[in-house]
Amino acid sequence: MWGPGTCNRESIEKWPGYQIHSHNYRVPEPFRGQIVVIIGYGPSAFDISREIARVAKEVHIATRAPDVKVSKLDNHDNLWQHKMIERVYEDGKVKFQDGPTIYADTIFYCTGYKYHYPFLEKNGIVIIDDKRVGPLYKHVFPPRFAPWLSFIGIPMMDTSFQTSELQSKWVAHVLSGKVLLPTEEEMMGSVNEYYQQMEKTGMPKHYTHSLFPNEIEYKNWLLAEVGLPPLEEWRERMFTDVKLIRAMQDGYRDQWDDAYWTAVTESKEVKSRANGRGVASVDQGGVEREVP
């Protein structure tokens, strides 16, 4: 389950301005003439900041991304980028960690969602900490309770529907005995190795379940587990091209290869999928399989 993520800065409850989560955003007009602070650095923050900047007086983006360039953004007269909010004040001021203080009308949370399992008695065995649900083997099985407890749809920064489908197939294969999981110790070792690799590369804990940039590798691993062929070339290219969006660069829509993707959508394979018919592929043993 997911719940909207918000800010836990000191005294945020006493800040007198308007606060909204991107989940509730519809149109920019209510923010006309305002000074707006947007917390976040993902696709929602990128798109909403540009839309609101057309009508707002000023838009200030606050992020905890370590490599953020604190500056006024190129090609924008009223859009600034800052480090995270340090604190807010009862008189409406907002202070950023990079120094500046402004009076703002609205704080906009483009902070994604938090994992929330109120029905689950975790007993300290499955812990939710800074958007990390763990320990989970391959983002699905808690080693202590596998295979009887599993989590579907945990990964983020990914095409979630396909990943959730593949995870479900994997869980079904495990429960039916078609696929065997490693031992509890081996699964826990894999989880710890992943955590150590995150620390080594400086990846924050809240990115534990981010598949980017390894989503293709993860999907192909799941496909192999359930006996299906790897992703087609056009799917791999789709994930690669989507990186233009994740790069958060103005004009990314103009860099989309219309000719290539028009050809893909007109292909027999994709049309068959759109009509609800799977496309058959023949494996090395001569057995025809439906490609997911």
C-alpha positions in Angstrom: 0.0 0.0 0.0 1.1 3.6 -0.6 0.4 6.8 1.2 1.4 10.4 0.1 4.8 11.4 1.4 5.1 14.8 3.1 7.7 16.9 4.8 8.8 16.4 8.4 10.7 19.7 8.7 10.6 21.3 12.1 7.5 23.5 12.8 5.8 22.6 9.4 2.5 22.3 11.2 2.7 26.0 12.3 3.6 27.3 8.9 0.6 29.5 7.8 0.7 28.9 4.0 -1.1 26.4 1.8 0.3 22.8 1.6 -0.6 20.3 -1.2 0.7 17.0 -2.4 1.1 16.4 -6.1 -1.5 13.6 -5.8 -4.1 16.4 -5.5 -2.8 18.7 -8.3 -5.0 19.3 -11.3 -4.3 22.7 -13.0 -1.9 25.6 -12.4 -4.4 28.4 -12.3 -5.0 28.4 -8.4 -1.3 29.3 -8.0 -1.4 32.4 -10.2 0.7 35.2 -8.8 2.0 33.1 -5.9 5.5 32.2 -4.7 5.5 28.4 -4.7 8.0 26.0 -3.1 8.1 22.6 -4.7 9.8 19.8 -2.7 11.0 17.0 -4.9 13.2 16.2 -7.9 11.3 13.5 -9.9 9.0 13.7 -12.9 6.1 15.2 -11.0 8.3 18.0 -9.6 9.7 18.6 -13.1 6.4 18.8 -14.9 4.4 20.6 -12.2 7.1 23.2 -11.7 7.1 24.1 -15.4 3.4 24.3 -15.5 3.0 26.4 -12.4 5.9 28.7 -13.5 3.6 30.0 -16.4 1.3 31.6 -13.9 3.2 31.9 -10.6 5.3 34.8 -9.5 8.2 32.6 -8.4 8.7 28.8 -8.2 11.5 27.4 -6.0 12.4 23.7 -6.2 13.9 22.1 -3.1 15.6 18.8 -3.3 17.9 16.5 -1.3 19.6 15.3 -4.4 23.4 15.5 -3.6 24.5 16.8 -7.0 21.9 19.5 -7.4 23.2 22.8 -8.9 21.8 25.7 -6.7 20.9 28.3 -9.2 18.2 30.1 -11.3 17.3 27.6 -14.1 18.3 28.4 -17.7 15.5 29.5 -20.0 13.2 30.4 -17.1 12.7 33.9 -15.6 11.0 32.7 -12.4 12.3 29.2 -11.6 15.0 28.5 -9.0 16.6 25.3 -7.8 17.8 24.9 -4.1 18.9 22.3 -1.6 16.3 21.0 0.8 14.3 23.2 3.1 16.1 23.8 6.4 13.1 25.1 8.3 9.9 27.1 8.0 8.6 29.9 10.2 5.3 31.0 11.5 5.4 34.2 9.6 5.5 32.3 6.3 9.2 32.3 5.7 10.9 29.3 4.2 14.7 28.8 4.6 16.7 26.6 2.3 19.9 24.7 3.3 21.9 26.6 0.7 21.1 29.9 2.5 18.3 31.9 0.9 15.1 32.7 2.8 11.8 33.6 1.0 8.2 34.3 1.9 6.1 31.6 0.2 2.4 31.1 -0.4 2.4 27.4 -1.1 4.5 24.4 -0.3 4.0 21.7 -2.9 5.0 18.1 -2.0 6.2 16.2 -5.1 7.7 13.7 -2.7 6.3 10.4 -4.0 4.6 8.0 -1.8 5.5 6.1 1.4 5.0 2.3 1.9 2.2 1.7 4.4 1.1 -1.7 5.6 -1.2 -1.1 8.7 -2.7 -4.6 8.4 0.7 -6.4 8.7 2.2 -7.4 12.1 5.8 -6.8 11.2 7.2 -7.5 14.7 10.5 -5.9 13.7 11.2 -8.6 11.1 10.0 -6.6 8.2 10.9 -2.9 8.7 9.9 0.2 6.8 12.6 2.8 7.2 13.1 5.8 4.8 11.2 4.1 2.0 13.1 0.9 2.5 10.9 -2.2 3.1 13.2 -4.9 4.2 14.9 -7.1 4.2 13.4 -8.3 0.9 15.1 -10.7 -1.5 14.8 -9.3 -5.0 12.3 -6.7 -3.7 9.7 -9.5 -3.1 10.4 -12.1 -0.4 11.4 -11.5 3.2 13.9 -14.3 3.8 12.5 -15.2 7.2 8.9 -15.7 5.9 9.6 -16.9 2.3 7.7 -18.2 0.4 4.6 -17.6 2.5 4.8 -13.8 2.5 5.7 -11.8 -0.5 5.4 -8.1 -1.7 4.3 -7.3 -5.2 4.8 -3.9 -6.8 7.5 -2.5 -4.4 10.0 -1.2 -7.0 9.9 2.4 -8.2 11.3 4.4 -11.1 10.1 1.6 -13.3 7.3 0.5 -15.6 5.4 -0.9 -12.7 2.6 -2.9 -14.4 5.0 -5.2 -16.3 7.3 -5.6 -13.3 4.3 -6.4 -11.0 3.1 -9.0 -13.5 6.5 -10.6 -13.7 6.9 -10.6 -9.9 3.5 -12.3 -9.7 4.5 -15.0 -12.1 7.6 -15.6 -10.1 5.7 -15.9 -6.8 3.2 -18.2 -8.5 6.0 -20.4 -9.8 7.6 -20.5 -6.3 4.4 -21.4 -4.5 3.6 -24.1 -7.0 7.0 -25.7 -6.6 8.2 -24.9 -10.1 10.9 -22.6 -8.9 13.0 -23.1 -5.7 14.2 -20.1 -3.7 17.7 -20.0 -2.2 18.0 -20.8 1.5 17.1 -18.1 4.1 20.8 -17.5 4.7 21.6 -17.2 1.0 18.7 -14.8 0.5 19.7 -12.7 3.5 23.3 -12.6 2.1 22.0 -11.3 -1.2 20.1 -8.6 0.5 23.1 -7.5 2.6 25.3 -7.5 -0.4 22.9 -5.2 -2.2 22.7 -2.9 0.8 26.5 -2.8 1.0 26.7 -2.0 -2.7 24.3 0.9 -2.2 26.5 2.3 0.6 29.6 1.9 -1.5 28.1 3.9 -4.4 26.6 6.5 -2.2 23.0 5.6 -3.1 20.6 6.9 -0.4 18.4 4.4 1.5 15.2 5.8 0.1 16.3 4.6 -3.3 16.5 1.0 -2.1 13.7 -0.1 -4.4 14.6 2.1 -7.3 15.3 -0.2 -10.3 16.8 2.6 -12.4 19.2 2.1 -14.2 19.0 -1.7 -13.8 15.4 -2.3 -14.7 16.2 -4.3 -17.8 18.5 -6.6 -15.9 15.9 -7.1 -13.2 13.1 -7.8 -15.6 15.3 -10.3 -17.6 16.2 -12.0 -14.3 12.5 -12.5 -13.5 11.8 -13.7 -17.0 14.5 -16.3 -16.8 13.2 -17.4 -13.4 9.8 -18.2 -15.0 11.2 -19.7 -18.1 10.5 -16.9 -20.6 12.8 -15.2 -23.1 14.4 -11.9 -22.4 12.9 -8.5 -23.3 12.6 -7.7 -27.0 14.9 -5.0 -28.5 12.2 -2.4 -28.8 11.3 -2.8 -25.1 14.9 -2.3 -24.1 15.1 0.8 -26.3 11.9 2.1 -24.7 13.5 1.9 -21.2 16.6 3.6 -22.6 14.7 6.5 -24.2 12.7 7.1 -21.0 16.0 8.1 -19.4 15.5 11.4 -21.3 12.6 12.1 -19.0 14.5 11.0 -15.9 17.3 13.4 -16.9 14.9 16.2 -16.1 16.0 18.3 -19.1 13.8 21.0 -20.7 12.7 19.9 -24.1 13.0 16.2 -23.5 9.7 15.6 -25.3 11.2 17.0 -28.5 14.0 14.4 -28.3 11.5 11.5 -28.7 12.2 9.5 -31.9 8.7 9.7 -33.4 9.5 7.8 -36.5 10.9 4.8 -34.6 8.1 4.6 -32.2 5.4 5.0 -34.9 6.9 2.0 -36.6 6.9 0.0 -33.4 3.2 0.8 -32.6 2.3 -0.1 -36.2 4.1 -3.5 -35.9 2.1 -6.7 -36.0 3.5 -7.7 -32.6 2.4 -4.6 -30.8 -1.0 -4.5 -32.5 -1.6 -8.1 -31.4 -0.9 -7.2 -27.8 -3.2 -4.1 -28.0 -6.0 -6.5 -29.1 -5.4 -8.7 -26.1 -3.7 -11.5 -28.0 -0.3 -12.7 -26.9 2.6 -13.2 -29.3 4.0 -16.6 -29.6 7.7 -17.4 -29.5 9.4 -20.8 -29.9 12.0 -21.7 -27.4 15.1 -23.9 -28.1 13.1 -27.0 -27.4 10.6 -26.2 -30.0 7.8 -25.4 -27.5 5.7 -22.4 -28.4 5.3 -19.9 -25.5 3.4 -16.7 -25.1 5.7 -13.8 -24.5 4.4 -11.5 -21.6 
